[in-house]
């Protein structure tokens, strides 16, 4: 018994001290899903840096054989196919993000043919994804033609 007490006292004396600090604020985290339907031969989607992505994963739901190059970084996506290939490719990205400002910028560039469609949804309190916003881009490099402000989203546009 004396030996066990000595071990306990030794462990308590040499145990590392872990200071506990109160956090000033907690960050709201959201699970979002970005579904991108691509019928153009290439597309490049970039969200501005105000969206902090803590983790993300992606899955190619359709048209994987048509892809010649692809890069996913958070919610940003670049996909390339053979020139003038209108094969439908669907990529779904799920990410954990922090609360975002009221307005965030989205840059979408694409090839000359067909379109790029983006649907963004967030998981609600019932663990179901709820649609937030959906945009379709057709024509030639729409964000450059209409200017950067044309590709801005506002959370006020959606019902979320």
Secondary structure, 3 states (H helix, E strand, C coil): CHHHHHHHHHHHHHCCCCCCCCCCCCCCEEEEEEEEEECCCEEEEEECCCCCEEEEEEEEEECHHHEEEEEEECCEEEEEECCCCCCCEEEEEEEEEECCCCEEEEEEEECCCCEEEEEEEEECCCCCEEEEEEEEEECCCHHHHHCHHHHEEEHHHCCC
